[in-house]
Amino acid sequence: MNSTVSEKGQVTIPKAIRDSLGLKIGTVLNFHEENGKIVAEKVIALDPVSAWQGRCQIPNGASVKSYLNTIRENPAA
């Protein structure tokens, strides 16, 4: 599949490749040169919840509900 570079340096990615890789409007691509070739990689962004998952440790194995009740009653704890 061929694509022509425009005056502004833009290139259309063929539809079959866009569909195969799940490229949609707003998808971010990272470009770099590798051995004389242009390589584009889809940037996979983590959703905010996944990015923070597992970072907080509840002391003494308490449940989330009991921990939240404790810190609401005594914010300095």
Secondary structure as GFF3:
##gff-version 3
##sequence-region A 1 77
A	DSSP	alpha_helix	15	21	.	.	.	ID=ss1
A	DSSP	beta_strand	29	34	.	.	.	ID=ss2
A	DSSP	beta_strand	37	42	.	.	.	ID=ss3
A	DSSP	alpha_helix	48	52	.	.	.	ID=ss4
A	DSSP	three_ten_helix	59	61	.	.	.	ID=ss5
A	DSSP	alpha_helix	64	73	.	.	.	ID=ss6
###
